[in-house]
């Protein structure tokens, strides 16, 4: 079968992947569509260290082909959106309703794929850039069949991360103010999460002025063109023209330590800076310590602090009601054979989300 494999030097589409049958508690899924997220590119460029060879992809949807023993909540033929969270369901963190903190789900990749007799790692417990993938039952969330695969694929990463960061981690309240730095796939979902939460002011900040229209479509009330401002200080001043005392919440969605500092500096008293972008693993950020005594908070956020079985089903229903935008996230659809073009478009910011199909 076809899939995208990173061998430690380059990513390429291959046609000779094999995958084992599902064991107890596992689900075999035929992938219909998979979103190309910057985390996949970060594996290729080394920003996210991951052992090769690995089958890439972690944002997908498809149809259940087979289930292992003990799986009862999905069956062959069901449409599912996949999460990357292979949490155990039994540890203290899972029991507290914090599956993103499950220690059994982080840093222990499985190898269900093989190629020419050599086992290949699974990225993010998912590997959606393959015609078929094998996931734990907890990762497969049943969705309505009328949701297009190209849209359903995006729920399991970008939507969970962005919308979840607003609703689950920051808990943005009705009437509060929000700044979103970076309007890529994650940033747009933060914006629409803030809209759904009832934020009164949502300021989108991006260095690409062409992104203003889509940012406003997703719910931004204001847009600051960082390229026109010319410097971080000027950009912050432009935001302050909208929010003179600062924001209740600032979300950094780029992965720049300079922009992390900007997010902190843009906070009002008792404000929260939420970090969603991923800088290099050894990079350090700084902030003015004295400002933190105004009850400000810097918050990390893993995977939108989500509970996928609950949240994916909720977001799928919000989409069907017209409250959550998914179709509008999909800028371009590529056959998997065009992975190189899709990756180049994503790298240069030409798309909000590119989606691969099989």
Secondary structure, DSSP 4 states (H G I P E B T S, - for coil): --EEEE-SS-EEEES--EEPPP-TTEEEEEEEEEEE-HHHHHHHHTSS--PSSEE----EEEEEEEE-TT--S--TT-EEEE-S----S-SHHHHTT-GGG-TTSSS-----EEETTEEEEEGGGT--SBSEEEEEGGGEEE--TTS-HHHHHHIIIIIHHHHHIIIIII-PPTT-EEEEE--SHHHHHHHHHHHHHT-SEEEEEES-GGGHHHHHHHT-SEEEEHHHH-SHHHHHHHHHHH-TT-EEEEEE-S--HHHHHHHHHTEEEEEEEEE-S---TT------GGGGGGT-EEEE-SGGG--HHHHHHHHHHHHHTTSS--GGGEEEEEEGGGHHHHHHHHHTT--SEEEEE-
